[in-house]
Amino acid sequence: MSSIIQTLPPDVINLIAAGEVIDSLAAVVRELVENSLDAEATRITVSLMPNLWQLQVTDNGKGMSVEDLRLCANAHSTSKIRDRQDLWKINSLGFRGEALHSIAQVAELEIFSRAAIDEIGWRVAYQEGKLVTEEIVAIASGTIITVANLFASLPVRRRALPSVNQQIKLVQNIIHQLALTHPGITWQVWQNQKPWFNLSPGMTAKEILPQILKRVNLTDLQFLKLDVAVPEESEAKSNLELVIGLPDRCHRHRPDWVKIAVNGRIVRLPELEQTIITSMAKNVPRDRYPVSFLHLHLPSHLVDWNRHPAKTEIYLHYLPDWQEQVTQAIEKALTITPINLPLAVVNQRVNKLLKVAEEKNSYNCEPNETKPKHELNLIQLKAVAQVNKTYIVVEHSSGFWLVEQHIAHERVLYEQIQDHWQLIPLKTPILLNNLNFFQLEQLERLKIEIEPFGEGIWAARNAPALLAQRDDCHEALIELSLGGDLQSAQVATACRSAIRNGTPLSLPEMQNLIDQWQSTRNPRTCPHGRPIYLSLEETSLARFFRRHWVIGKSHGI
């Protein structure tokens, strides 16, 4: 009886392998532009003709010699690694030697290239994976790769691909992601021989992000770069770069712009993504998500890229430690320091300021112990006036701010409550009527002691310290019983206990509040995500009042 299992012929093996690596038009673009980046290109041009199943990638990178051109489309031929040990120290975007070989199996491949050290360039052409043309050409140093008749040998693959518009969108996303991770690159992208979009280079991803998200301004973003220690490895060096949207002005309806990159490539790390969302949860408005881009530059042996052929999923060592470092970086990025100050410019959305009608209530402004500003590296803020018994005018070296007193104090109290959440006994129990099962369960969850005190009546024996001395403690306990976790209860307690708008303050009281607020961990928004201050910078005031005008000219002389 003959064997049923047989070895596949080489051409079938190559076609199957190519179909796994090159599964779409976007995959071809990804592999080619990653090779350009590995070749240290600073200018990359991508030209797409999707209806003709054709594309071209041009770069000014190091180029290839004729010997390299003869080998580049062979299976598993690469200049990136040499042996098995190199798999644990990957420092390039490509390393498997599959890209050009796989493309040559499913398309016609033409390559023009000249190495920077060579005086002549070469053109090679591949059909059905075989070298069919080799000739000398005149070309500047760099590489031009043209892919034509993509998937002509796999008509079923063509029919199964998404629509042209969806494929074009995928290509755009890939280029946007690589532009963020390699901000020094100039990108030109063409579609059907017409300019589609350009991306200008920048020093950091902060300059790239506003080119991608058109409603985001450069001044809406904060950039932070930190050297971070590698756990258990004293000599290993790493750093993180964080671009984060200031929560009082930049956020999204969906968590679609929480991006993470590791060593030059955007990857999926759900644990770190959730860390960012959680760290920003009480800074952005309700039901909104942050805009953020985190780039970890780590020693190569801490990253295993062999999890997925597209290299979008990785194994990362010491993940809990990176989560902690990211949380600390976000906290530092949101602190108002002299480094962050230039980001505060005139907010054009003055008419969108939140007007919260607050009950008038007494407020006892007791000074709290705060660290000296020089220890916290904070800017000098001076309270100078109160407007409408609601806003505090704060002067600093570059202009002034309007600080909304209620939500600034709410931020102060919320962080104090977080650090020192305390329930104290009530001198006189508070009676609560007609609580349902869920309200009773909620109060017990918050560790508030309650016991039956008659039919439909319960007695509360303790309460949060800030609420216990208030006349409206009864209403506050009812509010807490209506749902939410401990954090929500802390927010509600801070909101109810904070100074009310309409309360007059003396200058010392205002200054004390400003000092406390400035020293908080997240001074830009209240715990509900509302903006706390409006910035009016000197440069913008000078521009508005035309102080740069020549007097004679301004009077028509």
RODO-2510 file (C-alpha; in nm, 4 decimals, decimal comma):
residues 557
     n   res          X          Y          Z
     1     m     0,0000     0,0000     0,0000
     2     s     0,1454     0,3382    -0,1043
     3     s     0,1891     0,6181     0,1510
     4     i    -0,0880     0,8830     0,1697
     5     i     0,1479     1,1447     0,3168
     6     q     0,3779     1,3008     0,0562
     7     t     0,6270     1,5865     0,0599
     8     l     0,4985     1,8911    -0,1248
     9     p     0,6970     2,0174    -0,4227
    10     p     0,9102     2,3305    -0,3615
    11     d     0,6905     2,5651    -0,5660
    12     v     0,3825     2,4723    -0,3577
    13     i     0,5782     2,5092    -0,0308
    14     n     0,6986     2,8548    -0,1337
    15     l     0,3479     2,9655    -0,2327
    16     i     0,1974     2,8506     0,0982
    17     a     0,4718     3,0221     0,2998
    18     a     0,4341     3,3399     0,0967
    19     g     0,0596     3,3408     0,1589
    20     e     0,1219     3,3416     0,5344
    21     v     0,3646     3,6362     0,5273
    22     i     0,2132     3,8407     0,2406
    23     d    -0,1622     3,8290     0,2876
    24     s    -0,2618     4,1734     0,1580
    25     l    -0,1511     4,4888    -0,0206
    26     a    -0,0839     4,6454     0,3202
    27     a     0,1469     4,3557     0,4153
    28     v     0,3610     4,4243     0,1070
    29     v     0,3883     4,7921     0,1985
    30     r     0,4722     4,7054     0,5594
    31     e     0,7543     4,4693     0,4670
    32     l     0,9078     4,7040     0,2085
    33     v     0,9032     5,0213     0,4170
    34     e     1,0410     4,8322     0,7170
    35     n     1,3322     4,7244     0,4977
    36     s     1,3793     5,0911     0,4014
    37     l     1,3911     5,1910     0,7664
    38     d     1,6406     4,9144     0,8420
    39     a     1,8510     5,0562     0,5564
    40     e     1,8624     5,3888     0,7486
    41     a     1,6549     5,5802     0,4934
    42     t     1,5493     5,9341     0,5845
    43     r     1,3076     5,9828     0,2927
    44     i     1,0567     5,7203     0,1810
    45     t     0,8080     5,7486    -0,1053
    46     v     0,5223     5,5016    -0,1447
    47     s     0,3214     5,4955    -0,4682
    48     l     0,0052     5,2833    -0,4853
    49     m    -0,2042     5,1708    -0,7796
    50     p    -0,4367     4,9285    -0,6023
    51     n    -0,6748     4,8746    -0,8944
    52     l    -0,3783     4,7501    -1,0995
    53     w    -0,2404     4,5458    -0,8059
    54     q     0,0819     4,7405    -0,8234
    55     l     0,2934     4,9499    -0,5834
    56     q     0,6365     5,1048    -0,5562
    57     v     0,8557     5,1990    -0,2588
    58     t     1,1518     5,4340    -0,3040
    59     d     1,4077     5,5209    -0,0366
    60     n     1,7438     5,6925     0,0050
    61     g     1,8864     5,4226     0,2295
    62     k     2,2149     5,2327     0,2122
    63     g     2,1160     5,0398    -0,0997
    64     m     2,2330     4,6935    -0,2081
    65     s     2,5253     4,5636    -0,4091
    66     v     2,4703     4,3370    -0,7083
    67     e     2,5695     4,0365    -0,4942
    68     d     2,2991     4,1255    -0,2428
    69     l     2,0431     4,1781    -0,5188
    70     r     2,1057     3,8261    -0,6480
    71     l     2,0375     3,6782    -0,3038
    72     c     1,7741     3,9082    -0,1517
    73     a     1,4730     3,7170    -0,2876
    74     n     1,5995     3,3733    -0,1853
    75     a     1,4213     3,2012     0,1014
    76     h     1,5432     3,3050     0,4476
    77     s     1,8161     3,5312     0,3098
    78     t     1,8797     3,8278     0,5365
    79     s     2,1515     4,0658     0,6502
    80     k     1,9902     4,1111     0,9941
    81     i     2,0869     3,7887     1,1783
    82     r     2,3502     3,5151     1,1405
    83     d     2,2818     3,2439     1,3993
    84     r     2,0328     3,1301     1,6617
    85     q     2,1799     3,3579     1,9298
    86     d     2,0860     3,6590     1,7184
    87     l     1,7175     3,5721     1,7620
    88     w     1,7446     3,6970     2,1234
    89     k     1,8979     4,0332     2,0325
    90     i     1,6839     4,1629     1,7470
    91     n     1,7546     4,5307     1,6769
    92     s     1,5909     4,5618     1,3340
    93     l     1,2336     4,5651     1,2052
    94     g     1,2907     4,2742     0,9695
    95     f     1,5033     3,9689     1,0445
    96     r     1,3426     3,6505     0,9093
    97     g     1,4481     3,6896     0,5455
    98     e     1,0949     3,6161     0,4265
    99     a     0,9695     3,9481     0,2852
   100     l     1,1249     3,9767    -0,0621
   101     h     1,1181     3,6000    -0,1118
   102     s     0,7469     3,5844    -0,0298
   103     i     0,6656     3,8855    -0,2485
   104     a     0,8531     3,7285    -0,5403
   105     q     0,6357     3,4150    -0,5087
   106     v     0,3057     3,6032    -0,5464
   107     a     0,3991     3,8978    -0,7719
   108     e     0,6429     4,0305    -1,0290
   109     l     0,9317     4,1963    -0,8449
   110     e     1,1655     4,4586    -0,9865
   111     i     1,4463     4,6169    -0,7835
   112     f     1,6695     4,9129    -0,8697
   113     s     1,9434     4,9718    -0,6136
   114     r     2,2848     5,1222    -0,5629
   115     a     2,4953     5,0896    -0,2513
   116     a     2,6349     5,4167    -0,1205
   117     i     2,9931     5,2909    -0,1707
   118     d     2,9344     5,1780    -0,5319
   119     e     2,9661     5,3924    -0,8432
   120     i     2,7034     5,2058    -1,0442
   121     g     2,3558     5,0760    -0,9749
   122     w     2,1816     4,7580    -1,0786
   123     r     1,8371     4,6438    -1,1852
   124     v     1,7128     4,2920    -1,1196
   125     a     1,3732     4,1391    -1,1960
   126     y     1,2085     3,8308    -1,0508
   127     q     0,9191     3,6312    -1,1935
   128     e     0,7667     3,3320    -1,0178
   129     g     1,0438     3,3629    -0,7620
   130     k     1,3282     3,3302    -1,0135
   131     l     1,5831     3,5909    -1,1221
   132     v     1,5157     3,6704    -1,4891
   133     t     1,6932     4,0044    -1,5489
   134     e     2,0158     4,1645    -1,4285
   135     e     2,1571     4,4855    -1,5771
   136     i     2,3541     4,8005    -1,4942
   137     v     2,1508     5,1216    -1,4518
   138     a     2,2113     5,4837    -1,3537
   139     i     2,0553     5,5494    -1,0129
   140     a     2,1269     5,7527    -0,7006
   141     s     2,2216     5,5604    -0,3891
   142     g     1,9145     5,3955    -0,2421
   143     t     1,6543     5,1473    -0,3572
   144     i     1,3408     5,1432    -0,5743
   145     i     1,1223     4,8335    -0,5500
   146     t     0,8226     4,7826    -0,7796
   147     v     0,5698     4,5071    -0,7149
   148     a     0,3280     4,4293    -1,0012
   149     n     0,0495     4,1777    -1,0653
   150     l     0,0192     4,1034    -0,6951
   151     f    -0,1610     3,7719    -0,6246
   152     a    -0,2019     3,7028    -0,9974
   153     s    -0,1140     3,3390    -0,9218
   154     l    -0,3671     3,3355    -0,6341
   155     p    -0,6964     3,4617    -0,7814
   156     v    -0,8913     3,3312    -0,4833
   157     r    -0,6749     3,5465    -0,2531
   158     r    -0,7534     3,8540    -0,4630
   159     r    -1,1262     3,7935    -0,4423
   160     a    -1,1132     3,7341    -0,0674
   161     l    -0,9316     4,0581     0,0144
   162     p    -1,1224     4,3564     0,1564
   163     s    -1,2371     4,6377    -0,0702
   164     v    -0,9813     4,8756    -0,2190
   165     n    -1,0819     5,1500     0,0265
   166     q    -1,0268     4,9189     0,3228
   167     q    -0,6864     4,8116     0,1915
   168     i    -0,5859     5,1756     0,1390
   169     k    -0,6912     5,2517     0,4966
   170     l    -0,4717     4,9682     0,6236
   171     v    -0,1756     5,1059     0,4273
   172     q    -0,2341     5,4505     0,5768
   173     n    -0,2430     5,3060     0,9299
   174     i     0,0844     5,1204     0,8759
   175     i     0,2626     5,4352     0,7539
   176     h     0,1182     5,6411     1,0398
   177     q     0,2422     5,3868     1,2932
   178     l     0,5923     5,3735     1,1460
   179     a     0,6052     5,7536     1,1291
   180     l     0,5328     5,7702     1,5030
   181     t     0,8057     5,5228     1,5887
   182     h     1,0563     5,6825     1,3454
   183     p     0,9772     6,0544     1,3639
   184     g     1,2859     6,1670     1,1701
   185     i     1,1565     6,0289     0,8371
   186     t     1,0021     6,2297     0,5524
   187     w     0,7094     6,0406     0,3990
   188     q     0,5480     6,1018     0,0602
   189     v     0,2555     5,8812    -0,0350
   190     w     0,0918     5,8730    -0,3777
   191     q    -0,2244     5,6993    -0,4950
   192     n    -0,2995     5,6434    -0,8643
   193     q    -0,0188     5,8836    -0,9616
   194     k    -0,1632     6,1663    -0,7493
   195     p    -0,0315     6,2973    -0,4153
   196     w    -0,2236     6,1422    -0,1279
   197     f    -0,0582     6,2610     0,1944
   198     n     0,2793     6,3722     0,3289
   199     l     0,4301     6,3521     0,6751
   200     s     0,7058     6,5924     0,7730
   201     p     0,9858     6,4797     1,0053
   202     g     1,0082     6,5853     1,3690
   203     m     1,2354     6,5494     1,6679
   204     t     0,9837     6,3320     1,8554
   205     a     0,6492     6,1616     1,8013
   206     k     0,4859     6,4710     1,9503
   207     e     0,5468     6,6569     1,6208
   208     i     0,4057     6,3646     1,4189
   209     l     0,0820     6,3034     1,6088
   210     p    -0,0919     6,6328     1,5071
   211     q    -0,0211     6,5468     1,1424
   212     i    -0,2122     6,2223     1,1876
   213     l    -0,4955     6,3384     1,4163
   214     k    -0,6075     6,6580     1,2470
   215     r    -0,8083     6,7918     1,5429
   216     v    -0,5120     6,7631     1,7790
   217     n    -0,2824     7,0643     1,8140
   218     l     0,0805     7,0503     1,9149
   219     t    -0,0044     7,2458     2,2293
   220     d    -0,2621     6,9812     2,3280
   221     l     0,0173     6,7296     2,3838
   222     q     0,2781     6,6700     2,6509
   223     f     0,6044     6,4863     2,5745
   224     l     0,8167     6,3143     2,8332
   225     k     1,1336     6,1096     2,7956
   226     l     1,2671     5,9185     3,0942
   227     d     1,5583     5,6857     3,1551
   228     v     1,4224     5,3817     3,3336
   229     a     1,5959     5,1030     3,5195
   230     v     1,5720     4,7469     3,3950
   231     p     1,4664     4,5204     3,6835
   232     e     1,7406     4,2940     3,8136
   233     e     1,9883     4,4293     3,5551
   234     s     2,1863     4,7181     3,6947
   235     e     2,3909     4,7855     3,3798
   236     a     2,1149     4,7489     3,1230
   237     k     1,9897     5,0834     2,9899
   238     s     1,6434     5,1650     2,8642
   239     n     1,4128     5,4612     2,8322
   240     l     1,0540     5,5425     2,7592
   241     e     0,9044     5,8191     2,5500
   242     l     0,5505     5,9251     2,6314
   243     v     0,3282     6,1547     2,4271
   244     i     0,0016     6,2171     2,6050
   245     g    -0,2945     6,4397     2,5287
   246     l    -0,3605     6,6899     2,8045
   247     p    -0,6835     6,5583     2,9551
   248     d    -0,8540     6,8984     2,9772
   249     r    -0,8433     6,9425     2,5997
   250     c    -0,7554     6,6186     2,4174
   251     h    -0,9477     6,2898     2,4456
   252     r    -1,1425     6,0364     2,2368
   253     h    -1,4807     5,8632     2,2402
   254     r    -1,3088     5,5247     2,1961
   255     p    -0,9802     5,3778     2,3253
   256     d    -0,8480     5,3705     1,9671
   257     w    -0,5508     5,5990     2,0278
   258     v    -0,3780     5,4263     2,3134
   259     k    -0,0720     5,3142     2,1169
   260     i     0,2327     5,1272     2,2436
   261     a     0,5609     5,0703     2,0611
   262     v     0,8631     4,8656     2,1563
   263     n     1,1991     4,9246     1,9874
   264     g     1,0578     5,0921     1,6780
   265     r     0,7431     4,8877     1,6184
   266     i     0,3867     4,9389     1,7387
   267     v     0,2657     4,6239     1,9137
   268     r    -0,0332     4,4942     2,1041
   269     l     0,0289     4,4889     2,4794
   270     p    -0,3210     4,4876     2,6349
   271     e    -0,1822     4,4986     2,9904
   272     l     0,0103     4,8213     2,9268
   273     e    -0,2786     4,9709     2,7295
   274     q    -0,5078     4,9094     3,0263
   275     t    -0,2487     5,0633     3,2585
   276     i    -0,2571     5,3860     3,0569
   277     i    -0,6375     5,3951     3,0452
   278     t    -0,6636     5,3271     3,4194
   279     s    -0,3997     5,5885     3,5058
   280     m    -0,5925     5,8510     3,3079
   281     a    -0,9437     5,7416     3,4045
   282     k    -1,0014     6,0167     3,6619
   283     n    -0,8378     6,2859     3,4490
   284     v    -1,0337     6,2640     3,1241
   285     p    -1,4069     6,3433     3,1100
   286     r    -1,6571     6,0688     3,1767
   287     d    -1,6916     5,8109     2,8961
   288     r    -1,3817     5,9486     2,7224
   289     y    -1,0422     5,7890     2,6642
   290     p    -0,6930     5,9347     2,6482
   291     v    -0,4792     6,0080     2,3446
   292     s    -0,1404     5,8558     2,4173
   293     f     0,1642     5,7069     2,2505
   294     l     0,4163     5,5134     2,4578
   295     h     0,7482     5,4030     2,3090
   296     l     0,9690     5,1701     2,5122
   297     h     1,3351     5,1485     2,4100
   298     l     1,4565     4,8293     2,5764
   299     p     1,7578     4,6004     2,5568
   300     s     1,6888     4,3542     2,2775
   301     h     1,7179     4,0462     2,4993
   302     l     1,4088     4,1578     2,6959
   303     v     1,1842     4,1308     2,3883
   304     d     1,0893     3,8110     2,2072
   305     w     0,9587     3,8918     1,8582
   306     n     0,8911     3,5300     1,7641
   307     r     0,5303     3,5278     1,8767
   308     h     0,3578     3,6295     1,5517
   309     p     0,4720     3,6443     1,1833
   310     a     0,3596     4,0079     1,1554
   311     k     0,5585     4,0881     1,4726
   312     t     0,2647     4,2800     1,6204
   313     e     0,2497     4,0577     1,9300
   314     i     0,5525     4,0023     2,1513
   315     y     0,6667     3,8490     2,4766
   316     l     0,7974     4,1196     2,7103
   317     h     1,0039     4,0430     3,0197
   318     y     0,9259     4,2218     3,3489
   319     l     0,5855     4,3435     3,2309
   320     p     0,4555     4,4357     3,5831
   321     d     0,7622     4,6551     3,6360
   322     w     0,7007     4,8413     3,3090
   323     q     0,3382     4,8934     3,4129
   324     e     0,4542     5,0614     3,7334
   325     q     0,7053     5,2804     3,5491
   326     v     0,4418     5,3894     3,2968
   327     t     0,2032     5,4867     3,5764
   328     q     0,4735     5,7024     3,7333
   329     a     0,5591     5,8592     3,3962
   330     i     0,1954     5,9604     3,3355
   331     e     0,1789     6,1160     3,6807
   332     k     0,4956     6,3139     3,6097
   333     a     0,3759     6,4235     3,2647
   334     l     0,0571     6,5719     3,4109
   335     t     0,2347     6,7732     3,6792
   336     i     0,2588     7,1461     3,6104
   337     t     0,6314     7,2293     3,6050
   338     p     0,8439     7,4889     3,4222
   339     i     0,9070     7,2271     3,1540
   340     n     0,5341     7,1821     3,0950
   341     l     0,4431     7,5505     3,1149
   342     p     0,5029     7,6439     2,7476
   343     l     0,2324     7,3960     2,6572
   344     a    -0,0315     7,6182     2,8194
   345     v    -0,1545     7,8587     2,5543
   346     v    -0,4797     8,0418     2,4976
   347     n    -0,7677     7,8032     2,4976
   348     q    -0,9893     7,9100     2,2096
   349     r    -1,2844     7,7286     2,3587
   350     v    -1,3646     7,9911     2,6204
   351     n    -1,7342     7,9630     2,5464
   352     k    -1,7221     7,5928     2,6318
   353     l    -1,6112     7,6517     2,9906
   354     l    -1,8196     7,4428     3,2223
   355     k    -2,0606     7,6513     3,4281
   356     v    -2,1553     7,4465     3,7300
   357     a    -2,4316     7,5821     3,9475
   358     e    -2,3128     7,5163     4,3010
   359     e    -2,4981     7,5661     4,6281
   360     k    -2,3532     7,8366     4,8508
   361     n    -2,1949     7,6918     5,1589
   362     s    -1,9443     7,7914     5,4227
   363     y    -1,5809     7,7098     5,3623
   364     n    -1,3032     7,6954     5,6155
   365     c    -0,9717     7,7470     5,4350
   366     e    -0,7197     7,5940     5,6715
   367     p    -0,3598     7,5912     5,5440
   368     n    -0,2199     7,2426     5,4948
   369     e     0,1408     7,1377     5,5013
   370     t     0,2859     7,1467     5,1514
   371     k     0,6373     7,0915     5,0302
   372     p     0,8321     7,3996     4,9150
   373     k     0,7907     7,4696     4,5439
   374     h     1,1631     7,4342     4,4775
   375     e     1,1526     7,0765     4,6116
   376     l     0,8726     6,9845     4,3733
   377     n     1,0234     7,1820     4,0816
   378     l     0,6995     7,3796     4,0436
   379     i     0,6532     7,7200     3,8829
   380     q     0,5731     8,0218     4,0986
   381     l     0,2000     8,0972     4,0978
   382     k     0,0594     8,4091     4,2649
   383     a    -0,3114     8,4549     4,3381
   384     v    -0,4055     8,8178     4,2629
   385     a    -0,7865     8,8367     4,2509
   386     q    -1,1202     8,6558     4,2535
   387     v    -1,3720     8,6930     3,9696
   388     n    -1,7460     8,6413     4,0297
   389     k    -1,6608     8,4569     4,3533
   390     t    -1,5840     8,1620     4,1273
   391     y    -1,2530     8,2055     3,9462
   392     i    -0,9120     8,2825     4,0957
   393     v    -0,6824     8,4945     3,8796
   394     v    -0,3333     8,3454     3,9059
   395     e    -0,0240     8,5218     3,7787
   396     h     0,2968     8,3495     3,6657
   397     s     0,6083     8,4423     3,4709
   398     s     0,4548     8,3912     3,1264
   399     g     0,0987     8,5193     3,1720
   400     f    -0,1947     8,4263     3,3932
   401     w    -0,4543     8,1582     3,4515
   402     l    -0,8178     8,1523     3,5544
   403     v    -0,8600     7,8717     3,8078
   404     e    -1,2103     7,7480     3,8931
   405     q    -1,2041     7,7338     4,2720
   406     h    -1,4534     7,4518     4,3327
   407     i    -1,2985     7,1930     4,1034
   408     a    -0,9424     7,2927     4,2009
   409     h    -1,0318     7,2262     4,5646
   410     e    -1,2132     6,9091     4,4613
   411     r    -0,8881     6,7816     4,3082
   412     v    -0,6992     6,8663     4,6310
   413     l    -0,9524     6,6910     4,8537
   414     y    -0,9825     6,3896     4,6282
   415     e    -0,6104     6,3151     4,6430
   416     q    -0,6038     6,3731     5,0178
   417     i    -0,8946     6,1325     5,0568
   418     q    -0,7221     5,8779     4,8348
   419     d    -0,4120     5,8915     5,0517
   420     h    -0,5960     5,8994     5,3849
   421     w    -0,9417     5,7450     5,3415
   422     q    -1,0854     5,7364     5,6906
   423     l    -1,4193     5,6410     5,8402
   424     i    -1,4876     5,7832     6,1861
   425     p    -1,7638     5,7055     6,4405
   426     l    -2,0625     5,9393     6,4473
   427     k    -2,1431     6,0978     6,7839
   428     t    -2,5095     6,0653     6,6984
   429     p    -2,6139     5,7892     6,4560
   430     i    -2,7788     5,9086     6,1367
   431     l    -3,1122     5,7473     6,0540
   432     l    -3,1708     5,6392     5,6956
   433     n    -3,5198     5,5532     5,5709
   434     n    -3,6491     5,3137     5,3068
   435     l    -3,3176     5,1751     5,1856
   436     n    -3,3450     4,8913     4,9377
   437     f    -3,1321     4,5778     4,9334
   438     f    -2,8826     4,7192     4,6832
   439     q    -2,8310     5,0382     4,8862
   440     l    -2,7655     4,8368     5,2011
   441     e    -2,5194     4,6181     5,0158
   442     q    -2,3424     4,9243     4,8748
   443     l    -2,3004     5,0863     5,2176
   444     e    -2,1625     4,7624     5,3597
   445     r    -1,9202     4,7434     5,0678
   446     l    -1,7936     5,0902     5,1604
   447     k    -1,7445     4,9718     5,5228
   448     i    -2,0149     5,2035     5,6548
   449     e    -2,1671     5,0398     5,9614
   450     i    -2,5461     5,0231     5,9507
   451     e    -2,7998     4,8325     6,1603
   452     p    -3,1795     4,8053     6,1693
   453     f    -3,3429     5,0704     6,3875
   454     g    -3,7063     4,9934     6,3319
   455     e    -3,9337     4,9118     6,0427
   456     g    -3,7807     5,0536     5,7228
   457     i    -3,5199     5,2496     5,9246
   458     w    -3,1457     5,1916     5,9563
   459     a    -2,8886     5,3664     6,1735
   460     a    -2,5478     5,4602     6,0276
   461     r    -2,2776     5,4442     6,2979
   462     n    -1,9833     5,5890     6,1016
   463     a    -1,9107     5,8046     5,7945
   464     p    -1,6186     5,9416     5,5907
   465     a    -1,4236     6,1911     5,7997
   466     l    -1,4882     6,4858     5,5684
   467     l    -1,8639     6,4249     5,5755
   468     a    -1,9121     6,3400     5,9412
   469     q    -1,9104     6,7036     6,0602
   470     r    -2,1342     6,8355     5,7842
   471     d    -2,5012     6,9222     5,8213
   472     d    -2,5806     6,7383     5,5004
   473     c    -2,4124     6,4118     5,6044
   474     h    -2,7499     6,2353     5,5772
   475     e    -2,7882     6,3364     5,2109
   476     a    -2,4257     6,2412     5,1444
   477     l    -2,4750     5,8887     5,2809
   478     i    -2,7845     5,8453     5,0657
   479     e    -2,5781     5,9571     4,7659
   480     l    -2,3039     5,7072     4,8476
   481     s    -2,5569     5,4259     4,8793
   482     l    -2,6737     5,4703     4,5202
   483     g    -2,3800     5,2867     4,3676
   484     g    -2,0183     5,2968     4,2583
   485     d    -1,6928     5,1603     4,3899
   486     l    -1,4687     5,3051     4,6604
   487     q    -1,3069     5,5434     4,4135
   488     s    -1,6454     5,6794     4,3076
   489     a    -1,7344     5,7284     4,6747
   490     q    -1,4123     5,9213     4,7269
   491     v    -1,4903     6,1423     4,4269
   492     a    -1,8413     6,2092     4,5567
   493     t    -1,7060     6,2925     4,9029
   494     a    -1,4498     6,5348     4,7597
   495     c    -1,7106     6,7021     4,5378
   496     r    -1,9561     6,7538     4,8235
   497     s    -1,6845     6,8778     5,0609
   498     a    -1,5099     7,1200     4,8253
   499     i    -1,5536     7,4963     4,8382
   500     r    -1,8655     7,6089     4,6541
   501     n    -1,8645     7,8610     4,3751
   502     g    -2,0034     8,1878     4,5030
   503     t    -1,7898     8,1744     4,8178
   504     p    -1,5735     8,4856     4,8681
   505     l    -1,2082     8,4183     4,9537
   506     s    -0,9338     8,6374     5,0914
   507     l    -0,5986     8,6558     4,9134
   508     p    -0,4275     8,4281     5,1718
   509     e    -0,7079     8,1738     5,1295
   510     m    -0,6775     8,1907     4,7528
   511     q    -0,2986     8,1523     4,7658
   512     n    -0,3260     7,8555     5,0011
   513     l    -0,5725     7,6837     4,7683
   514     i    -0,3519     7,7489     4,4647
   515     d    -0,0457     7,6114     4,6441
   516     q    -0,2313     7,2953     4,7457
   517     w    -0,3799     7,2473     4,4011
   518     q    -0,0485     7,2989     4,2216
   519     s     0,1129     7,0284     4,4355
   520     t    -0,1436     6,7613     4,3431
   521     r    -0,0469     6,4671     4,1273
   522     n    -0,2938     6,5467     3,8479
   523     p    -0,3632     6,9223     3,8531
   524     r    -0,5066     6,9599     3,5035
   525     t    -0,8517     6,8106     3,5598
   526     c    -1,0893     6,7419     3,8455
   527     p    -1,1729     6,3793     3,9383
   528     h    -1,4667     6,3960     3,6944
   529     g    -1,2355     6,4988     3,4084
   530     r    -1,3354     6,8678     3,3865
   531     p    -1,0604     7,1224     3,3062
   532     i    -0,9515     7,3203     3,6134
   533     y    -0,7864     7,6242     3,4587
   534     l    -0,7887     7,8429     3,1484
   535     s    -0,4492     7,9659     3,0324
   536     l    -0,3846     8,3136     2,8915
   537     e    -0,0199     8,3472     2,7911
   538     e     0,1721     8,6730     2,7518
   539     t     0,2647     8,5943     2,3912
   540     s    -0,1020     8,5500     2,2972
   541     l    -0,2060     8,8643     2,4855
   542     a     0,0613     9,0642     2,3026
   543     r    -0,0643     8,9295     1,9725
   544     f    -0,4277     9,0076     2,0580
   545     f    -0,3525     9,3683     2,1662
   546     r    -0,1198     9,4231     1,8664
   547     r     0,1715     9,5274     2,0858
   548     h     0,4109     9,4491     1,8025
   549     w     0,2588     9,7269     1,5876
   550     v     0,4534    10,0439     1,5154
   551     i     0,2610    10,3307     1,6813
   552     g     0,2682    10,5579     1,3805
   553     k     0,1535    10,2866     1,1461
   554     s    -0,1265    10,1758     1,3774
   555     h    -0,2607    10,5373     1,3777
   556     g    -0,2439    10,5669     1,0016
   557     i     0,0477    10,8158     1,0048
***
